[in-house]
Amino acid sequence: MSVKKVALACSVCGHRNYYVPENPRRTQRLVLNKYCKYCGRQTEHRETK
């Protein structure tokens, strides 16, 4: 059994920098503040499809 993963994309530049395990019980999209190596700063990262 493998775990499905979802990508977290930077809201500023759009690069998909992080992958996290999917939680089927979560109803809203995940939003985290993470470091973006392309922007060079901490930005909001949102879950993509």
N, CA, C and O of each residue as an XYZ file, in Angstrom:
196
protein
N       0.848     -1.180      0.000
C       0.000      0.000      0.000
C       0.889      1.237      0.000
O       1.684      1.426      0.921
N       0.765      2.070     -1.011
C       1.566      3.286     -1.068
C       0.714      4.484     -0.675
O      -0.505      4.484     -0.842
N       1.372      5.487     -0.157
C       0.699      6.695      0.300
C       0.675      7.699     -0.848
O       1.711      7.976     -1.453
N      -0.509      8.248     -1.153
C      -0.604      9.288     -2.174
C      -0.012     10.564     -1.623
O      -0.166     10.869     -0.440
N       0.665     11.310     -2.479
C       1.267     12.568     -2.051
C       0.675     13.714     -2.847
O       0.300     13.552     -4.008
N       0.595     14.869     -2.216
C       0.130     16.074     -2.891
C       1.263     17.086     -2.883
O       2.097     17.094     -1.977
N       1.287     17.940     -3.898
C       2.338     18.940     -4.026
C       1.914     20.237     -3.364
O       0.735     20.589     -3.350
N       2.904     20.951     -2.811
C       2.682     22.294     -2.288
C       3.395     23.258     -3.228
O       4.602     23.150     -3.441
N       2.640     24.201     -3.791
C       3.198     25.146     -4.754
C       3.290     26.527     -4.131
O       2.414     26.942     -3.372
N       4.357     27.228     -4.460
C       4.562     28.595     -3.990
C       3.488     29.496     -4.590
O       3.221     29.431     -5.790
N       2.877     30.331     -3.765
C       1.815     31.215     -4.253
C       2.380     32.415     -5.008
O       1.633     33.107     -5.700
N       3.702     32.681     -4.889
C       4.315     33.816     -5.577
C       4.804     33.404     -6.969
O       4.411     34.008     -7.967
N       5.662     32.375     -7.038
C       6.253     32.003     -8.324
C       5.613     30.772     -8.955
O       5.776     30.550    -10.155
N       4.883     29.960     -8.173
C       4.184     28.804     -8.721
C       4.967     27.505     -8.757
O       4.424     26.480     -9.169
N       6.236     27.515     -8.337
C       7.022     26.281     -8.333
C       6.494     25.324     -7.274
O       6.095     25.731     -6.182
N       6.502     24.036     -7.627
C       6.084     22.994     -6.678
C       7.328     22.516     -5.938
O       8.115     21.733     -6.469
N       7.496     22.992     -4.717
C       8.724     22.752     -3.967
C       8.629     21.613     -2.962
O       9.645     20.992     -2.654
N       7.450     21.322     -2.446
C       7.302     20.345     -1.374
C       6.217     19.335     -1.721
O       5.262     19.651     -2.430
N       6.376     18.106     -1.208
C       5.386     17.046     -1.366
C       5.086     16.485      0.013
O       6.001     16.152      0.765
N       3.801     16.380      0.348
C       3.383     15.886      1.654
C       2.362     14.763      1.454
O       1.668     14.737      0.438
N       2.265     13.836      2.413
C       1.274     12.761      2.294
C      -0.143     13.325      2.323
O      -0.438     14.268      3.056
N      -1.008     12.729      1.513
C      -2.396     13.172      1.443
C      -3.163     12.688      2.665
O      -2.993     11.550      3.101
N      -4.003     13.550      3.213
C      -4.868     13.189      4.317
C      -6.303     13.206      3.788
O      -6.839     14.281      3.522
N      -6.944     12.030      3.626
C      -8.290     12.001      3.041
C      -9.349     12.671      3.910
O     -10.418     13.017      3.407
N      -9.086     12.859      5.187
C     -10.054     13.495      6.081
C     -10.018     15.017      6.014
O     -10.912     15.683      6.538
N      -8.994     15.571      5.374
C      -8.888     17.020      5.251
C      -9.842     17.487      4.156
O      -9.812     16.961      3.043
N     -10.685     18.468      4.462
C     -11.684     18.923      3.495
C     -11.225     20.167      2.744
O     -11.639     20.377      1.605
N     -10.383     20.993      3.351
C      -9.888     22.193      2.689
C      -8.448     21.979      2.253
O      -7.752     21.099      2.759
N      -8.018     22.799      1.306
C      -6.640     22.691      0.833
C      -5.663     23.186      1.894
O      -5.920     24.169      2.589
N      -4.549     22.489      2.002
C      -3.521     22.804      2.978
C      -2.756     24.060      2.561
O      -2.386     24.207      1.396
N      -2.521     24.968      3.520
C      -1.747     26.191      3.278
C      -0.699     26.296      4.377
O      -1.033     26.328      5.562
N       0.583     26.349      3.976
C       1.689     26.437      4.930
C       2.662     27.516      4.499
O       2.787     27.797      3.307
N       3.351     28.124      5.450
C       4.439     29.046      5.147
C       5.725     28.235      5.099
O       6.154     27.675      6.108
N       6.340     28.176      3.913
C       7.551     27.402      3.704
C       8.563     28.256      2.946
O       8.206     29.263      2.334
N       9.829     27.844      2.994
C      10.884     28.542      2.280
C      10.859     28.135      0.810
O      10.807     26.946      0.494
N      10.896     29.108     -0.081
C      10.953     28.860     -1.521
C      12.360     29.197     -2.007
O      12.800     30.341     -1.900
N      13.064     28.198     -2.540
C      14.440     28.444     -2.990
C      14.481     29.289     -4.252
O      15.520     29.870     -4.562
N      13.390     29.373     -4.981
C      13.343     30.189     -6.195
C      13.106     31.659     -5.873
O      13.681     32.536     -6.517
N      12.261     31.933     -4.876
C      12.000     33.323     -4.456
C      13.057     33.802     -3.467
O      13.297     35.003     -3.348
N      13.692     32.862     -2.754
C      14.717     33.213     -1.779
C      14.164     33.726     -0.463
O      14.863     34.402      0.292
N      12.903     33.402     -0.187
C      12.296     33.843      1.077
C      11.163     32.901      1.448
O      10.805     32.001      0.688
N      10.611     33.124      2.622
C       9.506     32.310      3.105
C       8.200     32.841      2.519
O       7.876     34.018      2.677
N       7.457     31.970      1.845
C       6.205     32.374      1.211
C       5.116     31.369      1.549
O       5.382     30.308      2.113
N       3.894     31.718      1.199
C       2.758     30.833      1.410
C       2.764     29.762      0.326
O       2.869     30.076     -0.859
N       2.653     28.509      0.727
C       2.587     27.384     -0.199
C       1.215     26.727     -0.051
O       0.765     26.439      1.058
N       0.564     26.496     -1.186
C      -0.777     25.919     -1.185
C      -0.767     24.534     -1.830
O       0.034     24.253     -2.722
N      -1.664     23.685     -1.365
C      -1.818     22.343     -1.915
C      -2.386     22.431     -3.328
O      -3.346     23.160     -3.577
N      -1.783     21.680     -4.251
C      -2.266     21.631     -5.635
C      -2.906     20.287     -5.905
O      -2.783     19.361     -5.102
N      -3.582     20.178     -7.022
C      -4.201     18.899     -7.380
C      -3.206     17.968     -8.017
O      -3.556     16.846     -8.382
